[in-house]
Amino acid sequence: MKRTRTQTPLFAKFYNQLNQQMSAAIGLLSHEVLTVTQILIDSAGGKAQIEHDGQADRLILHINIVTQRDLGENVLGQLLVEALAEAGIVSPVKTHTDDIYGNLHRHAVAYTDGTPSVRFDFRSVLAASAQREAA
């Protein structure tokens, strides 16, 4: 008995889900979001990476801006506040520092209101060797 292959409904379901997520993520890339990202890259150098989490109706777009400059939490927070203000976004900014595999990761994080929303993570990563040289 020969089996025939048909297109699985699972493929169509996953394709539609991915298409909805990508459409929602692209919709979140507003002028304001791109302005904040560009200001932070211009002020501290570094690179930006965009990721997304969740379903299309509860999507969070993560904008990660990473610089290799040794910036403290206060400086990161102030630069993020200024970039948000220039783009017309009002959001509280929280700062913290993580020690990941001997590297200091200082963060300034802000969320835009609403669902879907955007999370800005402006991060200064300082390698352990650079930390020892600075000490």
C-alpha atoms as an extended CHARMM CRD file, in Angstrom:
* protein
*
       135  EXT
         1         1  MET       CA              0.0000000000        0.0000000000        0.0000000000  PROA      1               0.0000000000
         2         2  LYS       CA              1.5310000000        3.3010000000       -1.1040000000  PROA      2               0.0000000000
         3         3  ARG       CA              1.1860000000        6.3920000000        1.0890000000  PROA      3               0.0000000000
         4         4  THR       CA              0.6910000000        9.7580000000       -0.4830000000  PROA      4               0.0000000000
         5         5  ARG       CA              2.1900000000       12.8560000000        1.0420000000  PROA      5               0.0000000000
         6         6  THR       CA              0.0580000000       15.8930000000        1.5450000000  PROA      6               0.0000000000
         7         7  GLN       CA              0.9780000000       19.2920000000        2.8400000000  PROA      7               0.0000000000
         8         8  THR       CA              0.7200000000       19.0870000000        6.5870000000  PROA      8               0.0000000000
         9         9  PRO       CA             -1.6040000000       21.4910000000        8.3270000000  PROA      9               0.0000000000
        10        10  LEU       CA              1.1530000000       21.9330000000       10.9140000000  PROA      10              0.0000000000
        11        11  PHE       CA              3.4250000000       23.6070000000        8.3480000000  PROA      11              0.0000000000
        12        12  ALA       CA              0.6530000000       26.0100000000        7.3340000000  PROA      12              0.0000000000
        13        13  LYS       CA             -0.0660000000       26.8000000000       10.9880000000  PROA      13              0.0000000000
        14        14  PHE       CA              3.5930000000       27.5510000000       11.7620000000  PROA      14              0.0000000000
        15        15  TYR       CA              4.0010000000       29.5740000000        8.5750000000  PROA      15              0.0000000000
        16        16  ASN       CA              0.9530000000       31.7130000000        9.3770000000  PROA      16              0.0000000000
        17        17  GLN       CA              2.0990000000       32.1870000000       12.9720000000  PROA      17              0.0000000000
        18        18  LEU       CA              5.5710000000       33.2790000000       11.8780000000  PROA      18              0.0000000000
        19        19  ASN       CA              4.1060000000       35.5980000000        9.2390000000  PROA      19              0.0000000000
        20        20  GLN       CA              1.8500000000       37.2640000000       11.8400000000  PROA      20              0.0000000000
        21        21  GLN       CA              4.7580000000       37.6850000000       14.2760000000  PROA      21              0.0000000000
        22        22  MET       CA              7.0080000000       39.2140000000       11.6400000000  PROA      22              0.0000000000
        23        23  SER       CA              4.2670000000       41.5720000000       10.4480000000  PROA      23              0.0000000000
        24        24  ALA       CA              3.6310000000       42.7130000000       14.0230000000  PROA      24              0.0000000000
        25        25  ALA       CA              7.3680000000       43.1410000000       14.6800000000  PROA      25              0.0000000000
        26        26  ILE       CA              7.8660000000       45.2140000000       11.5350000000  PROA      26              0.0000000000
        27        27  GLY       CA              4.8760000000       47.3320000000       12.5440000000  PROA      27              0.0000000000
        28        28  LEU       CA              6.6410000000       48.1880000000       15.8140000000  PROA      28              0.0000000000
        29        29  LEU       CA              9.6520000000       49.6230000000       13.9930000000  PROA      29              0.0000000000
        30        30  SER       CA              8.2580000000       53.1230000000       14.0730000000  PROA      30              0.0000000000
        31        31  HSD       CA             10.1320000000       56.3290000000       13.3770000000  PROA      31              0.0000000000
        32        32  GLU       CA             10.4240000000       56.9520000000       17.1280000000  PROA      32              0.0000000000
        33        33  VAL       CA             11.9580000000       53.5300000000       17.8310000000  PROA      33              0.0000000000
        34        34  LEU       CA             14.4770000000       53.9200000000       15.0200000000  PROA      34              0.0000000000
        35        35  THR       CA             15.2950000000       57.4610000000       16.1970000000  PROA      35              0.0000000000
        36        36  VAL       CA             16.0990000000       56.2810000000       19.7410000000  PROA      36              0.0000000000
        37        37  THR       CA             18.2630000000       53.4760000000       18.3850000000  PROA      37              0.0000000000
        38        38  GLN       CA             20.1770000000       55.7970000000       16.0470000000  PROA      38              0.0000000000
        39        39  ILE       CA             20.7650000000       58.4000000000       18.7840000000  PROA      39              0.0000000000
        40        40  LEU       CA             22.2060000000       55.7680000000       21.1280000000  PROA      40              0.0000000000
        41        41  ILE       CA             24.4860000000       54.3300000000       18.4460000000  PROA      41              0.0000000000
        42        42  ASP       CA             25.6710000000       57.8320000000       17.5010000000  PROA      42              0.0000000000
        43        43  SER       CA             26.3480000000       58.8050000000       21.1310000000  PROA      43              0.0000000000
        44        44  ALA       CA             28.1330000000       55.6530000000       22.3340000000  PROA      44              0.0000000000
        45        45  GLY       CA             29.0430000000       53.6490000000       19.2670000000  PROA      45              0.0000000000
        46        46  GLY       CA             28.3330000000       49.9580000000       19.2060000000  PROA      46              0.0000000000
        47        47  LYS       CA             25.8300000000       47.7760000000       17.4290000000  PROA      47              0.0000000000
        48        48  ALA       CA             22.0880000000       47.2330000000       17.5200000000  PROA      48              0.0000000000
        49        49  GLN       CA             20.3020000000       43.9030000000       17.4070000000  PROA      49              0.0000000000
        50        50  ILE       CA             16.5580000000       43.3640000000       17.1360000000  PROA      50              0.0000000000
        51        51  GLU       CA             14.7050000000       40.3380000000       18.5090000000  PROA      51              0.0000000000
        52        52  HSD       CA             11.0770000000       39.6160000000       19.2760000000  PROA      52              0.0000000000
        53        53  ASP       CA              9.1780000000       37.5100000000       21.8180000000  PROA      53              0.0000000000
        54        54  GLY       CA              5.6140000000       36.3110000000       22.1000000000  PROA      54              0.0000000000
        55        55  GLN       CA              2.6650000000       35.9430000000       19.8010000000  PROA      55              0.0000000000
        56        56  ALA       CA              1.4950000000       38.5760000000       17.3360000000  PROA      56              0.0000000000
        57        57  ASP       CA             -1.1300000000       39.8870000000       19.7730000000  PROA      57              0.0000000000
        58        58  ARG       CA              1.3170000000       40.0430000000       22.7340000000  PROA      58              0.0000000000
        59        59  LEU       CA              4.5660000000       40.8080000000       20.9520000000  PROA      59              0.0000000000
        60        60  ILE       CA              7.5570000000       42.4770000000       22.5950000000  PROA      60              0.0000000000
        61        61  LEU       CA             10.2250000000       43.8390000000       20.2970000000  PROA      61              0.0000000000
        62        62  HSD       CA             13.6730000000       43.8570000000       21.9550000000  PROA      62              0.0000000000
        63        63  ILE       CA             16.0680000000       46.5480000000       20.7610000000  PROA      63              0.0000000000
        64        64  ASN       CA             19.5260000000       45.7000000000       22.1400000000  PROA      64              0.0000000000
        65        65  ILE       CA             22.1860000000       48.3760000000       21.7210000000  PROA      65              0.0000000000
        66        66  VAL       CA             25.6150000000       47.1640000000       22.8530000000  PROA      66              0.0000000000
        67        67  THR       CA             28.7030000000       49.3420000000       23.2240000000  PROA      67              0.0000000000
        68        68  GLN       CA             32.2230000000       48.3070000000       24.2260000000  PROA      68              0.0000000000
        69        69  ARG       CA             32.8080000000       51.6820000000       25.8930000000  PROA      69              0.0000000000
        70        70  ASP       CA             33.1340000000       51.6420000000       29.6780000000  PROA      70              0.0000000000
        71        71  LEU       CA             30.0050000000       53.5650000000       30.6260000000  PROA      71              0.0000000000
        72        72  GLY       CA             28.5380000000       53.5250000000       34.1100000000  PROA      72              0.0000000000
        73        73  GLU       CA             24.8900000000       52.8800000000       34.9020000000  PROA      73              0.0000000000
        74        74  ASN       CA             24.1950000000       56.5880000000       35.4210000000  PROA      74              0.0000000000
        75        75  VAL       CA             25.6630000000       57.5450000000       32.0360000000  PROA      75              0.0000000000
        76        76  LEU       CA             23.7750000000       54.7600000000       30.2390000000  PROA      76              0.0000000000
        77        77  GLY       CA             20.5440000000       55.7830000000       31.9520000000  PROA      77              0.0000000000
        78        78  GLN       CA             21.0100000000       59.4650000000       31.1400000000  PROA      78              0.0000000000
        79        79  LEU       CA             21.7890000000       58.7670000000       27.4710000000  PROA      79              0.0000000000
        80        80  LEU       CA             18.7010000000       56.5460000000       27.1790000000  PROA      80              0.0000000000
        81        81  VAL       CA             16.4720000000       59.1470000000       28.8790000000  PROA      81              0.0000000000
        82        82  GLU       CA             17.7330000000       61.8530000000       26.5080000000  PROA      82              0.0000000000
        83        83  ALA       CA             17.2340000000       59.6500000000       23.4190000000  PROA      83              0.0000000000
        84        84  LEU       CA             13.6960000000       58.7370000000       24.5000000000  PROA      84              0.0000000000
        85        85  ALA       CA             12.8630000000       62.3990000000       25.1770000000  PROA      85              0.0000000000
        86        86  GLU       CA             14.1900000000       63.4850000000       21.7860000000  PROA      86              0.0000000000
        87        87  ALA       CA             11.9820000000       60.8660000000       20.0990000000  PROA      87              0.0000000000
        88        88  GLY       CA              8.9520000000       61.9000000000       22.1760000000  PROA      88              0.0000000000
        89        89  ILE       CA              8.7270000000       58.6480000000       24.1620000000  PROA      89              0.0000000000
        90        90  VAL       CA              7.9500000000       58.8550000000       27.8710000000  PROA      90              0.0000000000
        91        91  SER       CA              9.1450000000       55.8170000000       29.7970000000  PROA      91              0.0000000000
        92        92  PRO       CA             10.8910000000       55.1740000000       33.1060000000  PROA      92              0.0000000000
        93        93  VAL       CA             14.4600000000       53.9120000000       32.7960000000  PROA      93              0.0000000000
        94        94  LYS       CA             15.9010000000       51.2930000000       35.1400000000  PROA      94              0.0000000000
        95        95  THR       CA             19.5930000000       50.4340000000       35.4430000000  PROA      95              0.0000000000
        96        96  HSD       CA             21.4730000000       47.4010000000       36.7340000000  PROA      96              0.0000000000
        97        97  THR       CA             24.7860000000       45.5560000000       36.3460000000  PROA      97              0.0000000000
        98        98  ASP       CA             25.3380000000       41.8440000000       35.6830000000  PROA      98              0.0000000000
        99        99  ASP       CA             28.5710000000       39.8510000000       35.9250000000  PROA      99              0.0000000000
       100       100  ILE       CA             28.3520000000       37.2870000000       33.1180000000  PROA      100             0.0000000000
       101       101  TYR       CA             31.3440000000       34.9610000000       32.7570000000  PROA      101             0.0000000000
       102       102  GLY       CA             33.6370000000       37.5690000000       34.2800000000  PROA      102             0.0000000000
       103       103  ASN       CA             32.4370000000       40.3750000000       31.9980000000  PROA      103             0.0000000000
       104       104  LEU       CA             30.5360000000       43.3430000000       33.3850000000  PROA      104             0.0000000000
       105       105  HSD       CA             27.2690000000       44.0820000000       31.5930000000  PROA      105             0.0000000000
       106       106  ARG       CA             25.7950000000       47.4210000000       32.6400000000  PROA      106             0.0000000000
       107       107  HSD       CA             22.2200000000       47.9690000000       31.4640000000  PROA      107             0.0000000000
       108       108  ALA       CA             19.7670000000       50.8270000000       31.0740000000  PROA      108             0.0000000000
       109       109  VAL       CA             16.3320000000       49.4110000000       30.2090000000  PROA      109             0.0000000000
       110       110  ALA       CA             13.0800000000       51.1090000000       29.1650000000  PROA      110             0.0000000000
       111       111  TYR       CA              9.7350000000       49.7710000000       27.9080000000  PROA      111             0.0000000000
       112       112  THR       CA              7.1950000000       51.5660000000       25.7620000000  PROA      112             0.0000000000
       113       113  ASP       CA              3.6050000000       51.4150000000       26.9600000000  PROA      113             0.0000000000
       114       114  GLY       CA              0.9810000000       49.2110000000       25.4460000000  PROA      114             0.0000000000
       115       115  THR       CA              0.6960000000       45.8110000000       23.8970000000  PROA      115             0.0000000000
       116       116  PRO       CA              2.5750000000       45.1900000000       21.6970000000  PROA      116             0.0000000000
       117       117  SER       CA              5.5030000000       47.0420000000       23.2030000000  PROA      117             0.0000000000
       118       118  VAL       CA              9.1740000000       47.7780000000       22.6480000000  PROA      118             0.0000000000
       119       119  ARG       CA             11.9650000000       47.0880000000       25.1410000000  PROA      119             0.0000000000
       120       120  PHE       CA             15.1580000000       49.1150000000       24.8130000000  PROA      120             0.0000000000
       121       121  ASP       CA             18.2440000000       47.5530000000       26.4330000000  PROA      121             0.0000000000
       122       122  PHE       CA             21.2090000000       49.9160000000       26.1840000000  PROA      122             0.0000000000
       123       123  ARG       CA             24.1860000000       47.8960000000       27.3960000000  PROA      123             0.0000000000
       124       124  SER       CA             27.8640000000       48.5240000000       28.0750000000  PROA      124             0.0000000000
       125       125  VAL       CA             29.9380000000       45.3310000000       27.9790000000  PROA      125             0.0000000000
       126       126  LEU       CA             33.4210000000       45.5000000000       29.4390000000  PROA      126             0.0000000000
       127       127  ALA       CA             35.6460000000       42.4290000000       29.1050000000  PROA      127             0.0000000000
       128       128  ALA       CA             37.3650000000       41.1090000000       32.2250000000  PROA      128             0.0000000000
       129       129  SER       CA             40.8330000000       41.9210000000       30.8140000000  PROA      129             0.0000000000
       130       130  ALA       CA             39.8430000000       45.5660000000       30.2920000000  PROA      130             0.0000000000
       131       131  GLN       CA             38.4360000000       45.6720000000       33.8290000000  PROA      131             0.0000000000
       132       132  ARG       CA             41.7630000000       44.4770000000       35.2610000000  PROA      132             0.0000000000
       133       133  GLU       CA             43.6910000000       47.0760000000       33.2330000000  PROA      133             0.0000000000
       134       134  ALA       CA             41.3990000000       49.8540000000       34.4810000000  PROA      134             0.0000000000
       135       135  ALA       CA             41.9020000000       48.8420000000       38.1370000000  PROA      135             0.0000000000
